């Protein structure tokens, strides 16, 4: 049930890369990526076009990384 979920995320120190990952049986695939700028906020409602052609009833998870990798970051918000 990922379609229709609302993201509201704020990064405080460095840009944060947010990946939506399809969790397959053997392979996990990044299907969408968003960037939360340092000191900024993003609002996103996930739609079918964000799923990379996979079914909306499949399993997905969010992965958070600093951009560039290795930088410290802080993020807060809601996924609902």
Residue pairs with C-beta under 8 A, 6 or more apart in sequence:
1 56
1 57
2 20
2 46
2 51
2 56
2 60
3 46
3 47
3 48
3 51
3 56
4 45
4 46
4 47
5 45
5 46
5 79
5 80
6 43
6 44
6 45
6 46
6 78
6 79
6 80
7 18
7 34
7 42
7 43
7 44
7 45
7 46
7 77
7 78
7 79
8 41
8 42
8 43
8 77
8 78
8 79
9 16
9 18
9 36
9 41
9 42
9 75
9 76
9 77
9 78
9 79
10 36
10 40
10 41
10 75
10 76
10 77
11 36
11 37
11 38
11 39
11 40
11 73
11 74
11 75
12 38
12 39
12 73
12 74
12 75
12 76
13 38
13 72
13 73
13 74
14 38
14 66
14 67
14 71
14 72
14 73
15 35
15 36
15 37
15 38
15 66
15 67
15 73
16 35
16 36
16 64
16 65
16 66
16 67
16 73
16 75
17 33
17 34
17 35
17 64
17 65
17 66
17 67
18 33
18 34
18 35
18 36
18 42
18 62
18 63
18 64
19 30
19 32
19 33
19 62
19 63
19 64
19 65
20 30
20 31
20 32
20 33
20 46
20 50
20 51
20 60
20 61
20 62
21 28
21 29
21 30
21 31
21 60
21 61
21 62
21 63
22 28
22 29
22 30
22 31
22 51
22 52
22 54
22 58
22 59
22 60
23 58
23 59
23 60
23 61
24 58
29 52
29 54
30 63
31 50
31 51
31 52
31 54
31 60
32 46
32 50
32 51
32 52
34 42
34 44
35 42
35 67
36 42
36 75
41 77
48 56
51 58
51 60
62 79
64 73
64 75
66 72
66 73
